[in-house]
């Protein structure tokens, strides 16, 4: 491969990698946790303010090369667990309910 196309390919690859987790990386895990709890029937819906956090949750996906539901659920769980307190008491039960309902779907 010639140097110019190689650099172009590397630039495109780097951009794709940076954009892949951009939604989840920029989202506050506690806000995502709260919004996902609301649509899971625990608590109240955050309405339009929850659109971006919910999209961030669903943007966490693992493909290898097909959609890997188990790995996706694990990544989503790991992300939500970065919210302080998500692992404590009743909050862990809510987190488990979120993953059971929404963790495995693309």
N, C-alpha and C positions, 0 to 999 in steps of 0.2 A: 504494500500500500504506500502511496506517495505521502510525503510529510503533510501537505495541506489537507487532503481528505482524512488522514489519520487524526489531525488536530480537530477537524470539524466533527468527526465521529466521537472523539473524546469529549468535546464540548457538549454535544447533544446527549451523550450518556450521563455526564455529570448533571446536566439540567434535569434529566428524567429522574435520577436518583434523588436530587434535592426536592423535587416536586412530589415524589412518591408518598412520603409521610408528612407533607407540609401541613395538612389539616390537623392531624392529631398532634403534631409537634407544637403547633401554635395554640392549641386549645388548652384551657385550664382543666385538668382532670377532675377537679371537684365540681365544676360547672357541668361537665359532661355526665358525671355520676348523678348529680341532682336531676338533670333533664331526663336521663335515661330511667331513673327511678320513677319520675312522673309519668312517662309513657308506659311504664311497666305496671302501673296500677298502684304504686306506693308513693303517696304524696300527691301533689297537685302538678298539673301540666304547667310548664313555663311559657306556653303560648309561642308567639313568633320569636321571642328571645332565645328559645331553645333550638331553633332551626339549624344554626351553625354548629353548636355543640353536638347535636344528634348526627349531623352530616359528618363531623369529625370522627365520631365513634364508628360510623359505618364505612368511613374511608380507610380504617385499619383493616387491611385484607392481606392474606398470604396466598400467593399463587406459586405453584411449583410443578409443572407449568399450569396445572388446573387449580381451581379454587380448593384450598385446603381448609375445610371447616374447623377441624380440631386445632390446627395451628393458629387460625384466625381468632378463635375463641380464647386461646391462651394469650395471644398478643393483646387482645382487647381487655382481658382480665388484668394483665400486667400493667397496662396503661391506667386503668381505673384504680388499681391498688397504689399508684403513686400519689393519690389523694390522701393526705393525712387523715386518719380516722376511718377510712373505708374498710379497714381490716378489723375494726373493733365491734364486738357484740352484734347487735341487730343490723348494723351497717354491712357486715360481712354476709348476712343472710340476704339482704337487699342486693348486694353485688352478685351473689350466686343466682338470684332470681333474674337479674338483668342478663347475665351470661346465658342462663338456661333459655330465656325467651329470645334474645337478640344476638347472642355471641356467635352462633354458627351459621348465620345467613349472610350472603354477600351484600 
